[in-house]
Every structure is written in structure tokens, then in C-alpha cells.
Amino acid sequence: MSYFFQWSDESYEYILTKPGYILLALLTVIVLFFITAMRGREGRQFDTRSLIFCSLAVALGVLTSFMRITTLPFGGSVTLFSMLAISFMGFVYGPGIGVTTGVAFGLLDLMIEPYIYHPIQVLLDYILAFGALGLSGFFADRKNGLLKGYIVGVAARYVCHVLSGYIFFASYAPEGTNPLIYTLTYNLTFILPEMIATIILISIPSVSSALLRLKGFARGESSRLAL
């Protein structure tokens, strides 16, 4: 595995090599194209529309993730609604495609800003954490589905980061502080503000109506369910 990443004694983390970056890029493309196969199992033909929208959602998520209101010293930041783009794909296409889109975003985020200490940590902080945002798809056909799904997806992401923090980064807790309490609080400081701001945003009637129309266009149909 040292062919794809190597340990750095200076930063005490694994550093991606050029083959590692290439591998992550290929995996991201493969995961995105897997979306078309999933749509095929739903009885649809090869669907470029869903691939385009999910790819745009990943790109928008990456773009807004760089629009940071604040950044924490050991990872995590309050961004300009970056989680919404991924959760919205779950709301549009269901949990399967939503989670897949989240995984693609996680792989791309890992490629852009890699923090690699252990394979399980990567799984928790990147693959599972961002994939969890697609759980919003379980509420795709419910009233206030985006709002409920977004909260569930973000909460699931929070749990993944807490597990990672407690297992791998407990040593960063200040002396005398319970590591579990520390990681619960630390991750909440960047997850909660963005979640509250996004809930306020999608609760605005004009925004909710626009997102609902966008959902209908992305699916090639109309929808009258409330967000």
C-alpha cells in the first residue's frame, strides 16, 4: 500500500503519492458512473440526467466547502451549505444514489485535503461520513422530506466523526477532559452551526419552492410534495 501513500514522520500522517491521487480520481469517476447502473435497476434506461446532476452536486459541494466561515485546528469547518448539495441528491433520487453521491464527494474531498492516519479513520471521516448525507433519500417522498432527511443525514455524519475522533484522536483532548466529551463537543462546533443555517435557508418559502422545482426537473417529472 506504500505505493499509494507513505508515512510522514514530520506530520505524523500518511501522505498520498501520485498513484494514490490517480487511484482516488478513478474511484470517484467509477462511483459516479455507478449511479447510472442504479437507475437502470430502478427500471430506467441509461440516465445521463442523474449522472450530470449528481456530478454537479459533488462539484458544488466541493466549491462551497472552500467557502469557509470558520475552520477548526484539527479538521472540520463551517462552510457555505456544502452538505446541502449532497443531501439534496438523496432527496431527489433516493438513498441509494444519495449515499453513492456522498461517497463520491468523500473520495474527492480525501483527494483534495487528505488527512490519513488509519484506514478505518479514512472510512469513518470520508466514506461513511459524507455517504451518510445521502440518507436524506429515505425521506424523499415525505412531507418536509428535505428538512427531515437533511437533519438525519447530518446527524449520521456527526456520529461518524465522533467515532473517528474518539478512536483515533483522543490524545488531542485537553488534560483532564473526557475524550468522548471532547470529541462530541469538538465536532458539534462545526456541524451544528452549518446545520442550523441550512435549516433556516431551506425553510424560506421561496427557496423551498425553487428546490422543489429543481427536484422535478432533475427527475424529469413534477412533484407537489412539500420540502
Buried (B, 14 or more C-beta within 10 A) or exposed (E): EEEBBEEEEEEEBBEBBEEBBEBBEEBBEEBBEBBBEBBEEEEEEEBEBBBEBBBEBBEBBBEBBEEEEEEEEEBBBBBBBBBBBBBBBBBBBBBBBBBBBBBBBBBBBBBEEBBBBBEEBBBBBBBBBBBBBBBBBBBBEBEBBBBBBBBBBBEBBBBBBBBBBBBBBBEBBEEEEEBEEBBBEBBBEBBEEBBEBBBEEBEEEEEBEEBBEEBBBBBEEEBEBEB
